Amino acid sequence: MKKNKTLIALCLASGLAASEQAQALGFGSSGYTQTRYPIVLTHGMLGFDSILGVDYWYGIPSALRRDGARVYVTEVSQLNTTEARGEELLEQVEEIVAISGSPKVNLIGHSHGGPTIRYVAAVRPDLVASATSVGAPHKGSATADFIRQVPPGSAGEVLLAGIVNGLGALINFLSGSDSNLQQNALGALESLNSQGAAAFNARFPQGVPTTPCGEGAYQVNGVRYYSWSGTSPLTNVLDVSDALLGASALTFNGEANDGLVGRCSSHLGKVIRDNYRMNHLDEVNQTLGLTSLFETDPVTVYRQQANRLKNDGL
């Protein structure tokens, strides 16, 4: 992980330099997002840090840093089991703690990144101050259940897995990822369907609601848990991804969802809100900031969460 250490160190150094320069020019941050512990962002399935200058967390890290937050963007396997992704994330969290000098971090995970950060919070709670889940399928996704209907071991499954694994490998290459895990679309599918999510929750129940659509424990083993999500698959006619999410939303049979994750499945710990007018990609300000004109800007929602963490002493 030498490359990761170098990249993180460079990001930290450049961030400090930029901060010092801004203060020297009289443009210090407002402190609105200045949390006690660094914020660590973890992407979902088929996610990345940056590809061809386009960030997965579109405009979010810079907005958080602008007002005082220390932000680290991690990258794990695009397609794999929650546990495999979690181990990769844990290694990076350990590096961030060592480099930043902070004893803990605030984890934020989108989509499959939600269960991924839960894994780290469960196995190393001493390194985690909080875990914030954004549009994550903690009780599985109806879309994953629908895809799982393809007979195991069939030619259709082999073909589908091969195509998706190829896409994951391409994203891994283009993003310059350090992850050397072989892409595992079937492993990701098993982690994200209802049965796989239930098995994971049995092993790592921290923050997961015990009622069908309630809240989970706000704090477990010293880790605070939060979540928020959207329930509008179609939000912007200019965003071509809306059509795909509108189609996948049909697998939920009328249940409120963001196109890939149901409203109740997204609940973890303290539910900040579960009905933003956002779809699954809007939740990370994609595609390219084309989100609903009639809802709070996603970047603002992340800023508000950082301020919430700050006010909670995190």
TIGUTOR-784869 format. One record per residue (C-alpha): residue in three letters; x, y, z; residue number from 0. Coordinates in nm, 3 decimals, always signed. Layout:
<r residuo="ALA" X="X" Y="Y" Z="Z" num="NUM"/>
...
//
This chain:
<r residuo="MET" X="+0.000" Y="+0.000" Z="+0.000" num="0"/>
<r residuo="LYS" X="+0.301" Y="+0.226" Z="-0.049" num="1"/>
<r residuo="LYS" X="+0.127" Y="+0.415" Z="-0.327" num="2"/>
<r residuo="ASN" X="-0.175" Y="+0.481" Z="-0.106" num="3"/>
<r residuo="LYS" X="+0.047" Y="+0.618" Z="+0.169" num="4"/>
<r residuo="THR" X="+0.219" Y="+0.850" Z="-0.076" num="5"/>
<r residuo="LEU" X="-0.107" Y="+0.975" Z="-0.222" num="6"/>
<r residuo="ILE" X="-0.260" Y="+1.037" Z="+0.118" num="7"/>
<r residuo="ALA" X="+0.050" Y="+1.218" Z="+0.238" num="8"/>
<r residuo="LEU" X="+0.048" Y="+1.437" Z="-0.072" num="9"/>
<r residuo="CYS" X="-0.321" Y="+1.515" Z="-0.028" num="10"/>
<r residuo="LEU" X="-0.263" Y="+1.610" Z="+0.334" num="11"/>
<r residuo="ALA" X="+0.037" Y="+1.824" Z="+0.250" num="12"/>
<r residuo="SER" X="-0.141" Y="+2.002" Z="-0.034" num="13"/>
<r residuo="GLY" X="-0.447" Y="+2.057" Z="+0.183" num="14"/>
<r residuo="LEU" X="-0.240" Y="+2.211" Z="+0.460" num="15"/>
<r residuo="ALA" X="-0.055" Y="+2.427" Z="+0.212" num="16"/>
<r residuo="ALA" X="-0.377" Y="+2.549" Z="+0.057" num="17"/>
<r residuo="SER" X="-0.520" Y="+2.625" Z="+0.400" num="18"/>
<r residuo="GLU" X="-0.213" Y="+2.818" Z="+0.504" num="19"/>
<r residuo="GLN" X="-0.217" Y="+3.011" Z="+0.178" num="20"/>
<r residuo="ALA" X="-0.585" Y="+3.098" Z="+0.220" num="21"/>
<r residuo="GLN" X="-0.527" Y="+3.218" Z="+0.575" num="22"/>
<r residuo="ALA" X="-0.230" Y="+3.423" Z="+0.463" num="23"/>
<r residuo="LEU" X="-0.452" Y="+3.591" Z="+0.205" num="24"/>
<r residuo="GLY" X="-0.721" Y="+3.654" Z="+0.460" num="25"/>
<r residuo="PHE" X="-0.959" Y="+3.391" Z="+0.328" num="26"/>
<r residuo="GLY" X="-0.971" Y="+3.152" Z="+0.624" num="27"/>
<r residuo="SER" X="-1.252" Y="+2.897" Z="+0.639" num="28"/>
<r residuo="SER" X="-1.572" Y="+2.961" Z="+0.833" num="29"/>
<r residuo="GLY" X="-1.520" Y="+2.643" Z="+1.036" num="30"/>
<r residuo="TYR" X="-1.873" Y="+2.523" Z="+0.952" num="31"/>
<r residuo="THR" X="-1.750" Y="+2.177" Z="+0.844" num="32"/>
<r residuo="GLN" X="-1.446" Y="+2.159" Z="+1.072" num="33"/>
<r residuo="THR" X="-1.502" Y="+1.827" Z="+1.245" num="34"/>
<r residuo="ARG" X="-1.284" Y="+1.703" Z="+1.529" num="35"/>
<r residuo="TYR" X="-1.186" Y="+1.392" Z="+1.333" num="36"/>
<r residuo="PRO" X="-1.110" Y="+1.361" Z="+0.958" num="37"/>
<r residuo="ILE" X="-1.389" Y="+1.267" Z="+0.719" num="38"/>
<r residuo="VAL" X="-1.327" Y="+0.955" Z="+0.510" num="39"/>
<r residuo="LEU" X="-1.543" Y="+0.896" Z="+0.200" num="40"/>
<r residuo="THR" X="-1.605" Y="+0.543" Z="+0.068" num="41"/>
<r residuo="HIS" X="-1.768" Y="+0.476" Z="-0.269" num="42"/>
<r residuo="GLY" X="-2.022" Y="+0.215" Z="-0.367" num="43"/>
<r residuo="MET" X="-2.031" Y="-0.065" Z="-0.624" num="44"/>
<r residuo="LEU" X="-1.850" Y="+0.024" Z="-0.949" num="45"/>
<r residuo="GLY" X="-1.728" Y="+0.338" Z="-0.776" num="46"/>
<r residuo="PHE" X="-1.394" Y="+0.516" Z="-0.789" num="47"/>
<r residuo="ASP" X="-1.198" Y="+0.814" Z="-0.663" num="48"/>
<r residuo="SER" X="-1.163" Y="+1.007" Z="-0.988" num="49"/>
<r residuo="ILE" X="-1.168" Y="+0.915" Z="-1.357" num="50"/>
<r residuo="LEU" X="-1.049" Y="+1.154" Z="-1.627" num="51"/>
<r residuo="GLY" X="-1.086" Y="+1.444" Z="-1.389" num="52"/>
<r residuo="VAL" X="-1.440" Y="+1.354" Z="-1.283" num="53"/>
<r residuo="ASP" X="-1.482" Y="+1.276" Z="-0.914" num="54"/>
<r residuo="TYR" X="-1.725" Y="+1.013" Z="-0.784" num="55"/>
<r residuo="TRP" X="-1.808" Y="+1.252" Z="-0.498" num="56"/>
<r residuo="TYR" X="-1.875" Y="+1.535" Z="-0.742" num="57"/>
<r residuo="GLY" X="-1.781" Y="+1.866" Z="-0.580" num="58"/>
<r residuo="ILE" X="-1.825" Y="+1.728" Z="-0.228" num="59"/>
<r residuo="PRO" X="-1.468" Y="+1.694" Z="-0.090" num="60"/>
<r residuo="SER" X="-1.370" Y="+2.046" Z="-0.197" num="61"/>
<r residuo="ALA" X="-1.686" Y="+2.193" Z="-0.044" num="62"/>
<r residuo="LEU" X="-1.616" Y="+2.020" Z="+0.287" num="63"/>
<r residuo="ARG" X="-1.250" Y="+2.122" Z="+0.289" num="64"/>
<r residuo="ARG" X="-1.337" Y="+2.482" Z="+0.206" num="65"/>
<r residuo="ASP" X="-1.490" Y="+2.533" Z="+0.549" num="66"/>
<r residuo="GLY" X="-1.241" Y="+2.342" Z="+0.757" num="67"/>
<r residuo="ALA" X="-1.289" Y="+1.967" Z="+0.719" num="68"/>
<r residuo="ARG" X="-0.998" Y="+1.731" Z="+0.662" num="69"/>
<r residuo="VAL" X="-1.124" Y="+1.496" Z="+0.391" num="70"/>
<r residuo="TYR" X="-0.980" Y="+1.171" Z="+0.256" num="71"/>
<r residuo="VAL" X="-1.127" Y="+0.991" Z="-0.045" num="72"/>
<r residuo="THR" X="-1.064" Y="+0.617" Z="-0.038" num="73"/>
<r residuo="GLU" X="-1.092" Y="+0.360" Z="-0.314" num="74"/>
<r residuo="VAL" X="-1.169" Y="-0.007" Z="-0.265" num="75"/>
<r residuo="SER" X="-1.260" Y="-0.295" Z="-0.495" num="76"/>
<r residuo="GLN" X="-1.534" Y="-0.194" Z="-0.739" num="77"/>
<r residuo="LEU" X="-1.699" Y="-0.535" Z="-0.716" num="78"/>
<r residuo="ASN" X="-1.656" Y="-0.762" Z="-0.418" num="79"/>
<r residuo="THR" X="-1.805" Y="-0.887" Z="-0.095" num="80"/>
<r residuo="THR" X="-1.864" Y="-0.640" Z="+0.184" num="81"/>
<r residuo="GLU" X="-1.599" Y="-0.811" Z="+0.396" num="82"/>
<r residuo="ALA" X="-1.333" Y="-0.794" Z="+0.123" num="83"/>
<r residuo="ARG" X="-1.406" Y="-0.427" Z="+0.059" num="84"/>
<r residuo="GLY" X="-1.409" Y="-0.366" Z="+0.433" num="85"/>
<r residuo="GLU" X="-1.063" Y="-0.512" Z="+0.479" num="86"/>
<r residuo="GLU" X="-0.928" Y="-0.287" Z="+0.205" num="87"/>
<r residuo="LEU" X="-1.092" Y="+0.015" Z="+0.365" num="88"/>
<r residuo="LEU" X="-0.959" Y="-0.077" Z="+0.708" num="89"/>
<r residuo="GLU" X="-0.604" Y="-0.078" Z="+0.576" num="90"/>
<r residuo="GLN" X="-0.654" Y="+0.273" Z="+0.438" num="91"/>
<r residuo="VAL" X="-0.816" Y="+0.396" Z="+0.759" num="92"/>
<r residuo="GLU" X="-0.514" Y="+0.273" Z="+0.954" num="93"/>
<r residuo="GLU" X="-0.291" Y="+0.470" Z="+0.716" num="94"/>
<r residuo="ILE" X="-0.503" Y="+0.784" Z="+0.749" num="95"/>
<r residuo="VAL" X="-0.492" Y="+0.763" Z="+1.128" num="96"/>
<r residuo="ALA" X="-0.114" Y="+0.721" Z="+1.120" num="97"/>
<r residuo="ILE" X="-0.055" Y="+1.006" Z="+0.875" num="98"/>
<r residuo="SER" X="-0.308" Y="+1.256" Z="+1.009" num="99"/>
<r residuo="GLY" X="-0.225" Y="+1.203" Z="+1.375" num="100"/>
<r residuo="SER" X="-0.595" Y="+1.175" Z="+1.453" num="101"/>
<r residuo="PRO" X="-0.694" Y="+0.873" Z="+1.667" num="102"/>
<r residuo="LYS" X="-1.025" Y="+0.826" Z="+1.485" num="103"/>
<r residuo="VAL" X="-1.210" Y="+0.910" Z="+1.164" num="104"/>
<r residuo="ASN" X="-1.566" Y="+0.991" Z="+1.057" num="105"/>
<r residuo="LEU" X="-1.666" Y="+0.739" Z="+0.789" num="106"/>
<r residuo="ILE" X="-1.920" Y="+0.825" Z="+0.518" num="107"/>
<r residuo="GLY" X="-2.022" Y="+0.552" Z="+0.274" num="108"/>
<r residuo="HIS" X="-2.253" Y="+0.563" Z="-0.027" num="109"/>
<r residuo="SER" X="-2.441" Y="+0.259" Z="-0.161" num="110"/>
<r residuo="HIS" X="-2.227" Y="-0.053" Z="-0.101" num="111"/>
<r residuo="GLY" X="-1.994" Y="+0.184" Z="+0.081" num="112"/>
<r residuo="GLY" X="-2.252" Y="+0.186" Z="+0.362" num="113"/>
<r residuo="PRO" X="-2.208" Y="-0.180" Z="+0.462" num="114"/>
<r residuo="THR" X="-1.835" Y="-0.142" Z="+0.391" num="115"/>
<r residuo="ILE" X="-1.791" Y="+0.131" Z="+0.653" num="116"/>
<r residuo="ARG" X="-2.009" Y="-0.068" Z="+0.893" num="117"/>
<r residuo="TYR" X="-1.760" Y="-0.354" Z="+0.868" num="118"/>
<r residuo="VAL" X="-1.472" Y="-0.127" Z="+0.967" num="119"/>
<r residuo="ALA" X="-1.673" Y="+0.032" Z="+1.249" num="120"/>
<r residuo="ALA" X="-1.761" Y="-0.314" Z="+1.381" num="121"/>
<r residuo="VAL" X="-1.416" Y="-0.473" Z="+1.373" num="122"/>
<r residuo="ARG" X="-1.217" Y="-0.161" Z="+1.472" num="123"/>
<r residuo="PRO" X="-1.450" Y="+0.070" Z="+1.667" num="124"/>
<r residuo="ASP" X="-1.145" Y="+0.223" Z="+1.832" num="125"/>
<r residuo="LEU" X="-1.059" Y="+0.388" Z="+1.498" num="126"/>
<r residuo="VAL" X="-1.408" Y="+0.514" Z="+1.414" num="127"/>
<r residuo="ALA" X="-1.589" Y="+0.812" Z="+1.565" num="128"/>
<r residuo="SER" X="-1.895" Y="+0.787" Z="+1.340" num="129"/>
<r residuo="ALA" X="-2.038" Y="+0.599" Z="+1.044" num="130"/>
<r residuo="THR" X="-2.275" Y="+0.784" Z="+0.809" num="131"/>
<r residuo="SER" X="-2.461" Y="+0.580" Z="+0.551" num="132"/>
<r residuo="VAL" X="-2.593" Y="+0.741" Z="+0.231" num="133"/>
<r residuo="GLY" X="-2.842" Y="+0.545" Z="+0.019" num="134"/>
<r residuo="ALA" X="-2.708" Y="+0.208" Z="+0.133" num="135"/>
<r residuo="PRO" X="-2.898" Y="-0.126" Z="+0.119" num="136"/>
<r residuo="HIS" X="-2.857" Y="-0.245" Z="+0.477" num="137"/>
<r residuo="LYS" X="-3.139" Y="-0.495" Z="+0.440" num="138"/>
<r residuo="GLY" X="-3.067" Y="-0.573" Z="+0.078" num="139"/>
<r residuo="SER" X="-3.183" Y="-0.433" Z="-0.255" num="140"/>
<r residuo="ALA" X="-3.487" Y="-0.546" Z="-0.453" num="141"/>
<r residuo="THR" X="-3.282" Y="-0.491" Z="-0.768" num="142"/>
<r residuo="ALA" X="-3.017" Y="-0.733" Z="-0.643" num="143"/>
<r residuo="ASP" X="-3.291" Y="-0.982" Z="-0.554" num="144"/>
<r residuo="PHE" X="-3.431" Y="-0.949" Z="-0.907" num="145"/>
<r residuo="ILE" X="-3.091" Y="-1.013" Z="-1.067" num="146"/>
<r residuo="ARG" X="-3.033" Y="-1.308" Z="-0.832" num="147"/>
<r residuo="GLN" X="-3.323" Y="-1.484" Z="-1.006" num="148"/>
<r residuo="VAL" X="-3.081" Y="-1.568" Z="-1.285" num="149"/>
<r residuo="PRO" X="-3.009" Y="-1.939" Z="-1.218" num="150"/>
<r residuo="PRO" X="-2.676" Y="-1.988" Z="-1.036" num="151"/>
<r residuo="GLY" X="-2.415" Y="-2.149" Z="-1.258" num="152"/>
<r residuo="SER" X="-2.618" Y="-2.088" Z="-1.574" num="153"/>
<r residuo="ALA" X="-2.475" Y="-1.953" Z="-1.897" num="154"/>
<r residuo="GLY" X="-2.671" Y="-1.634" Z="-1.835" num="155"/>
<r residuo="GLU" X="-2.507" Y="-1.584" Z="-1.497" num="156"/>
<r residuo="VAL" X="-2.160" Y="-1.650" Z="-1.637" num="157"/>
<r residuo="LEU" X="-2.217" Y="-1.403" Z="-1.921" num="158"/>
<r residuo="LEU" X="-2.364" Y="-1.134" Z="-1.698" num="159"/>
<r residuo="ALA" X="-2.090" Y="-1.170" Z="-1.437" num="160"/>
<r residuo="GLY" X="-1.824" Y="-1.156" Z="-1.707" num="161"/>
<r residuo="ILE" X="-1.960" Y="-0.832" Z="-1.850" num="162"/>
<r residuo="VAL" X="-1.993" Y="-0.663" Z="-1.511" num="163"/>
<r residuo="ASN" X="-1.651" Y="-0.784" Z="-1.396" num="164"/>
<r residuo="GLY" X="-1.504" Y="-0.641" Z="-1.716" num="165"/>
<r residuo="LEU" X="-1.665" Y="-0.306" Z="-1.642" num="166"/>
<r residuo="GLY" X="-1.530" Y="-0.315" Z="-1.288" num="167"/>
<r residuo="ALA" X="-1.180" Y="-0.394" Z="-1.415" num="168"/>
<r residuo="LEU" X="-1.200" Y="-0.104" Z="-1.661" num="169"/>
<r residuo="ILE" X="-1.304" Y="+0.139" Z="-1.387" num="170"/>
<r residuo="ASN" X="-1.027" Y="+0.005" Z="-1.164" num="171"/>
<r residuo="PHE" X="-0.771" Y="+0.067" Z="-1.439" num="172"/>
<r residuo="LEU" X="-0.894" Y="+0.412" Z="-1.542" num="173"/>
<r residuo="SER" X="-0.906" Y="+0.534" Z="-1.183" num="174"/>
<r residuo="GLY" X="-0.553" Y="+0.414" Z="-1.110" num="175"/>
<r residuo="SER" X="-0.680" Y="+0.215" Z="-0.813" num="176"/>
<r residuo="ASP" X="-0.441" Y="+0.037" Z="-0.578" num="177"/>
<r residuo="SER" X="-0.689" Y="-0.246" Z="-0.526" num="178"/>
<r residuo="ASN" X="-0.542" Y="-0.569" Z="-0.655" num="179"/>
<r residuo="LEU" X="-0.842" Y="-0.785" Z="-0.572" num="180"/>
<r residuo="GLN" X="-0.995" Y="-0.970" Z="-0.864" num="181"/>
<r residuo="GLN" X="-1.334" Y="-0.823" Z="-0.956" num="182"/>
<r residuo="ASN" X="-1.609" Y="-1.034" Z="-0.802" num="183"/>
<r residuo="ALA" X="-1.953" Y="-0.936" Z="-0.932" num="184"/>
<r residuo="LEU" X="-2.120" Y="-1.246" Z="-0.788" num="185"/>
<r residuo="GLY" X="-1.968" Y="-1.175" Z="-0.447" num="186"/>
<r residuo="ALA" X="-2.105" Y="-0.821" Z="-0.462" num="187"/>
<r residuo="LEU" X="-2.446" Y="-0.954" Z="-0.566" num="188"/>
<r residuo="GLU" X="-2.455" Y="-1.198" Z="-0.276" num="189"/>
<r residuo="SER" X="-2.365" Y="-0.918" Z="-0.034" num="190"/>
<r residuo="LEU" X="-2.632" Y="-0.682" Z="-0.166" num="191"/>
<r residuo="ASN" X="-2.933" Y="-0.910" Z="-0.196" num="192"/>
<r residuo="SER" X="-3.174" Y="-0.958" Z="+0.094" num="193"/>
<r residuo="GLN" X="-3.038" Y="-1.295" Z="+0.201" num="194"/>
<r residuo="GLY" X="-2.676" Y="-1.182" Z="+0.197" num="195"/>
<r residuo="ALA" X="-2.758" Y="-0.860" Z="+0.381" num="196"/>
<r residuo="ALA" X="-2.941" Y="-1.056" Z="+0.652" num="197"/>
<r residuo="ALA" X="-2.639" Y="-1.281" Z="+0.702" num="198"/>
<r residuo="PHE" X="-2.408" Y="-0.979" Z="+0.725" num="199"/>
<r residuo="ASN" X="-2.642" Y="-0.808" Z="+0.972" num="200"/>
<r residuo="ALA" X="-2.643" Y="-1.117" Z="+1.192" num="201"/>
<r residuo="ARG" X="-2.264" Y="-1.088" Z="+1.221" num="202"/>
<r residuo="PHE" X="-2.249" Y="-0.709" Z="+1.238" num="203"/>
<r residuo="PRO" X="-2.578" Y="-0.574" Z="+1.381" num="204"/>
<r residuo="GLN" X="-2.441" Y="-0.240" Z="+1.500" num="205"/>
<r residuo="GLY" X="-2.681" Y="+0.042" Z="+1.411" num="206"/>
<r residuo="VAL" X="-2.919" Y="-0.178" Z="+1.211" num="207"/>
<r residuo="PRO" X="-3.290" Y="-0.126" Z="+1.296" num="208"/>
<r residuo="THR" X="-3.460" Y="-0.420" Z="+1.464" num="209"/>
<r residuo="THR" X="-3.800" Y="-0.312" Z="+1.326" num="210"/>
<r residuo="PRO" X="-3.894" Y="-0.316" Z="+0.955" num="211"/>
<r residuo="CYS" X="-3.862" Y="+0.058" Z="+0.897" num="212"/>
<r residuo="GLY" X="-3.741" Y="+0.209" Z="+1.223" num="213"/>
<r residuo="GLU" X="-3.417" Y="+0.356" Z="+1.345" num="214"/>
<r residuo="GLY" X="-3.119" Y="+0.165" Z="+1.479" num="215"/>
<r residuo="ALA" X="-2.907" Y="+0.228" Z="+1.786" num="216"/>
<r residuo="TYR" X="-2.759" Y="+0.576" Z="+1.769" num="217"/>
<r residuo="GLN" X="-2.433" Y="+0.468" Z="+1.933" num="218"/>
<r residuo="VAL" X="-2.262" Y="+0.130" Z="+1.968" num="219"/>
<r residuo="ASN" X="-1.914" Y="+0.067" Z="+2.109" num="220"/>
<r residuo="GLY" X="-1.846" Y="+0.440" Z="+2.102" num="221"/>
<r residuo="VAL" X="-1.936" Y="+0.476" Z="+1.732" num="222"/>
<r residuo="ARG" X="-2.222" Y="+0.710" Z="+1.629" num="223"/>
<r residuo="TYR" X="-2.442" Y="+0.589" Z="+1.343" num="224"/>
<r residuo="TYR" X="-2.634" Y="+0.812" Z="+1.098" num="225"/>
<r residuo="SER" X="-2.811" Y="+0.765" Z="+0.765" num="226"/>
<r residuo="TRP" X="-2.997" Y="+0.950" Z="+0.493" num="227"/>
<r residuo="SER" X="-3.131" Y="+0.865" Z="+0.147" num="228"/>
<r residuo="GLY" X="-3.353" Y="+0.970" Z="-0.142" num="229"/>
<r residuo="THR" X="-3.675" Y="+0.829" Z="-0.286" num="230"/>
<r residuo="SER" X="-3.706" Y="+0.987" Z="-0.632" num="231"/>
<r residuo="PRO" X="-3.559" Y="+0.780" Z="-0.918" num="232"/>
<r residuo="LEU" X="-3.644" Y="+1.049" Z="-1.175" num="233"/>
<r residuo="THR" X="-3.522" Y="+1.398" Z="-1.088" num="234"/>
<r residuo="ASN" X="-3.370" Y="+1.573" Z="-1.390" num="235"/>
<r residuo="VAL" X="-3.468" Y="+1.527" Z="-1.755" num="236"/>
<r residuo="LEU" X="-3.116" Y="+1.626" Z="-1.863" num="237"/>
<r residuo="ASP" X="-2.954" Y="+1.340" Z="-1.670" num="238"/>
<r residuo="VAL" X="-2.931" Y="+1.029" Z="-1.889" num="239"/>
<r residuo="SER" X="-2.879" Y="+0.806" Z="-1.585" num="240"/>
<r residuo="ASP" X="-3.232" Y="+0.881" Z="-1.466" num="241"/>
<r residuo="ALA" X="-3.376" Y="+0.650" Z="-1.731" num="242"/>
<r residuo="LEU" X="-3.169" Y="+0.357" Z="-1.602" num="243"/>
<r residuo="LEU" X="-3.264" Y="+0.427" Z="-1.241" num="244"/>
<r residuo="GLY" X="-3.627" Y="+0.467" Z="-1.340" num="245"/>
<r residuo="ALA" X="-3.616" Y="+0.121" Z="-1.495" num="246"/>
<r residuo="SER" X="-3.445" Y="-0.042" Z="-1.196" num="247"/>
<r residuo="ALA" X="-3.695" Y="+0.127" Z="-0.964" num="248"/>
<r residuo="LEU" X="-3.965" Y="-0.099" Z="-1.111" num="249"/>
<r residuo="THR" X="-3.812" Y="-0.396" Z="-0.925" num="250"/>
<r residuo="PHE" X="-3.937" Y="-0.247" Z="-0.596" num="251"/>
<r residuo="ASN" X="-4.306" Y="-0.303" Z="-0.679" num="252"/>
<r residuo="GLY" X="-4.423" Y="+0.035" Z="-0.554" num="253"/>
<r residuo="GLU" X="-4.196" Y="+0.067" Z="-0.250" num="254"/>
<r residuo="ALA" X="-4.037" Y="+0.411" Z="-0.217" num="255"/>
<r residuo="ASN" X="-3.678" Y="+0.391" Z="-0.344" num="256"/>
<r residuo="ASP" X="-3.394" Y="+0.584" Z="-0.505" num="257"/>
<r residuo="GLY" X="-3.372" Y="+0.353" Z="-0.806" num="258"/>
<r residuo="LEU" X="-3.150" Y="+0.094" Z="-0.639" num="259"/>
<r residuo="VAL" X="-3.220" Y="+0.107" Z="-0.265" num="260"/>
<r residuo="GLY" X="-3.552" Y="+0.100" Z="-0.080" num="261"/>
<r residuo="ARG" X="-3.636" Y="+0.369" Z="+0.174" num="262"/>
<r residuo="CYS" X="-3.654" Y="+0.137" Z="+0.475" num="263"/>
<r residuo="SER" X="-3.345" Y="-0.061" Z="+0.374" num="264"/>
<r residuo="SER" X="-3.142" Y="+0.261" Z="+0.384" num="265"/>
<r residuo="HIS" X="-3.204" Y="+0.314" Z="+0.756" num="266"/>
<r residuo="LEU" X="-2.907" Y="+0.293" Z="+0.992" num="267"/>
<r residuo="GLY" X="-2.874" Y="+0.445" Z="+1.337" num="268"/>
<r residuo="LYS" X="-3.016" Y="+0.797" Z="+1.351" num="269"/>
<r residuo="VAL" X="-3.217" Y="+0.855" Z="+1.032" num="270"/>
<r residuo="ILE" X="-3.158" Y="+1.216" Z="+0.930" num="271"/>
<r residuo="ARG" X="-3.404" Y="+1.194" Z="+0.642" num="272"/>
<r residuo="ASP" X="-3.516" Y="+0.915" Z="+0.409" num="273"/>
<r residuo="ASN" X="-3.716" Y="+1.096" Z="+0.142" num="274"/>
<r residuo="TYR" X="-3.492" Y="+1.351" Z="-0.026" num="275"/>
<r residuo="ARG" X="-3.597" Y="+1.420" Z="-0.383" num="276"/>
<r residuo="MET" X="-3.285" Y="+1.240" Z="-0.503" num="277"/>
<r residuo="ASN" X="-3.202" Y="+0.920" Z="-0.685" num="278"/>
<r residuo="HIS" X="-2.910" Y="+0.689" Z="-0.618" num="279"/>
<r residuo="LEU" X="-2.660" Y="+0.898" Z="-0.815" num="280"/>
<r residuo="ASP" X="-2.796" Y="+1.234" Z="-0.699" num="281"/>
<r residuo="GLU" X="-2.689" Y="+1.126" Z="-0.351" num="282"/>
<r residuo="VAL" X="-2.327" Y="+1.183" Z="-0.458" num="283"/>
<r residuo="ASN" X="-2.416" Y="+1.484" Z="-0.676" num="284"/>
<r residuo="GLN" X="-2.407" Y="+1.288" Z="-1.001" num="285"/>
<r residuo="THR" X="-2.434" Y="+1.292" Z="-1.291" num="286"/>
<r residuo="LEU" X="-2.208" Y="+1.601" Z="-1.300" num="287"/>
<r residuo="GLY" X="-2.431" Y="+1.791" Z="-1.060" num="288"/>
<r residuo="LEU" X="-2.752" Y="+1.735" Z="-1.260" num="289"/>
<r residuo="THR" X="-2.990" Y="+1.690" Z="-0.968" num="290"/>
<r residuo="SER" X="-3.340" Y="+1.810" Z="-0.881" num="291"/>
<r residuo="LEU" X="-3.404" Y="+2.183" Z="-0.892" num="292"/>
<r residuo="PHE" X="-3.667" Y="+2.136" Z="-0.622" num="293"/>
<r residuo="GLU" X="-3.450" Y="+1.981" Z="-0.351" num="294"/>
<r residuo="THR" X="-3.157" Y="+2.080" Z="-0.134" num="295"/>
<r residuo="ASP" X="-2.829" Y="+2.062" Z="-0.322" num="296"/>
<r residuo="PRO" X="-2.657" Y="+1.729" Z="-0.231" num="297"/>
<r residuo="VAL" X="-2.335" Y="+1.916" Z="-0.154" num="298"/>
<r residuo="THR" X="-2.525" Y="+2.118" Z="+0.106" num="299"/>
<r residuo="VAL" X="-2.654" Y="+1.798" Z="+0.265" num="300"/>
<r residuo="TYR" X="-2.296" Y="+1.676" Z="+0.312" num="301"/>
<r residuo="ARG" X="-2.195" Y="+2.012" Z="+0.456" num="302"/>
<r residuo="GLN" X="-2.487" Y="+1.990" Z="+0.698" num="303"/>
<r residuo="GLN" X="-2.380" Y="+1.643" Z="+0.805" num="304"/>
<r residuo="ALA" X="-2.024" Y="+1.760" Z="+0.865" num="305"/>
<r residuo="ASN" X="-2.162" Y="+2.042" Z="+1.079" num="306"/>
<r residuo="ARG" X="-2.379" Y="+1.790" Z="+1.265" num="307"/>
<r residuo="LEU" X="-2.072" Y="+1.579" Z="+1.337" num="308"/>
<r residuo="LYS" X="-1.889" Y="+1.889" Z="+1.454" num="309"/>
<r residuo="ASN" X="-2.172" Y="+1.984" Z="+1.689" num="310"/>
<r residuo="ASP" X="-2.179" Y="+1.627" Z="+1.823" num="311"/>
<r residuo="GLY" X="-1.813" Y="+1.662" Z="+1.916" num="312"/>
<r residuo="LEU" X="-1.697" Y="+1.436" Z="+1.635" num="313"/>
//
